[in-house]
Every structure is written in C-alpha cells, then in structure tokens.
C-alpha cells in the first residue's frame, strides 16, 4: 500500500485548521483531554469547554483534587458523560503513579483508566511525535477510499492498525505530521456524506479511479430525540443545575413522556456511577450526595 505522503503533508501544513490543542506549548495532559472530549463530539462544541478545562485543571493533580460532581458539571453537554468520570479517574492515577505526567509509552497509556487503542496512540503521536498508527473513523474512511477503492471502511477490524502503519513515512517526525494530515483530510475533505473530491490533495485515489462506486455498508441512523440517552441527559441537567441533592419529584418532572423510560434512565445513571442517592432518598451528582 502506498500514499503520496509528501503531498498530503504539504497540504496539511498549508491548510490545516488552527485548533488550540495543535499549537506549540500544549502539554500531553491537555492533548489527552482534547482526545477524550473529541470522541463522538464535534470540534465546535469541544473547543470552548477544552479551553475552560485547560485553565481550570492544567495538570492531572488539579483535576484529581476536584470532586467528581464538579468535573461532571463542567463537562456540560458534551455528551457521553462517562468520559468525564473516566478522565477524572485517569487524572488520579497520573497524579499518584506517574509523577503528574502523561506517559509516552503506548502500552503504559493503555493501562490507564478510560484509555483505549485510539487515544493511547493519539497521545503518543500528537503529544510525543512517535511513529505509531492513529486510526479513527476519518482515517479509516480515507484509507478505504484512497487505497482500497471503497466508499466506506465498514466495521473496525484488527487489520486497520497494520494498514495505516504501512502508510506512515519512515522518518519519525514526518510520520506524526502525516497521521495528523490523514485525520484532517477525512474530517474536512474526504467526509462521509459529501466528499469534496475537487479539493482533495491526493494525486490518485482508488475510489475515484473505480468510478466512485456506491457504498455496500448498511448505515444505521442514530436518532437522539426520545431515546434513553436523551432521557439520561435531561435528568443529569437537573442535577448539574442544582446546588445540592434534589428530591425525586424534580427528576420525574424532567422527563414525563415515558415513566418506564425515565426509571430506566435513572437506574442506568446510578449503575454507571454518574449520580448517587443519599441515605434520605435524594439524588445528586457523583461525589455530591453527602453535601
């Protein structure tokens, strides 16, 4: 497999978005925070929250010292709030076991709470400049089209890391930039629904050569309105806006369309450790039940 890395790197250096976590002086901890936030959440929603968190918790120990509820409240509406709890736990481990620093080794990163294959390699690459494959949805789509001639990548597979690694330039410094460029291309040009092939910097693309064949992947549309996830969000909103534990009636009024769904959402929030119930039956964000 091959790809014109020089052309792609030149394009990236000329046109890449000026995202704050890409700038010089940003620490590995701050990059780790951005990577956790960016999972399934658009850049435009992440950037202002990330800036607040960098100022508020510039090092892992600062976040570790904060109550869970404070971190959950600061997470706001980024979605999938369990990420906030995992990051809080990760901060505690970094502060206690790693000298308040984010390690550079992929295997050590993988041992941290809430850090998976993608995040570990993203930190190693973007924070420490290592030559490791960084594979997200955008990268998989670019490789599927440019190299394999498929409209979509399909389900993630073990081969994704190997295929992406085979495309990396030999020089370590260029490999890290190339990884960022692949991701940028998928996010801004080679998008899922409306790829802008006229602006693509790659001189050749197997998908274009094949006549842009239609996707054979069955796409499942994920709705939000009326889902358990929306119900969970409404209940969390009540607790985030409260100054202390609240009565059950406050939560009942937050979601009245389906009482069974509301009860299910409440149970799942308790099970996930996002909220807690006090001895007297009130409800609060994690860590705030004793207030």
ABEGO torsion letter per residue (X at the ends): XBBBAAAAAAAAAAABBBBAAABBGBBAAAAAAAAAAABGBBAAAAAAAAAAAAAABABAAAAAABBAAAAAAAAEAAEGAAAAAAAAAAAAAAAAAAGGBBBABAAAAAABBGBBAAAAAAAAAAAAGBBBBBBBAAAAAAAAAAAAGBABAEBBBAAAAAAAAAABBABAAAAAAAAAAAAAAAAAABBAABBBAAABABABBAAAAAGGBBBABBBBBBBABGBAAAAAAAAAAAAAABABBBBAAAAAAABAABAAAAAAAAAAAAAAGABBBBAAGBBBBBGAAAX
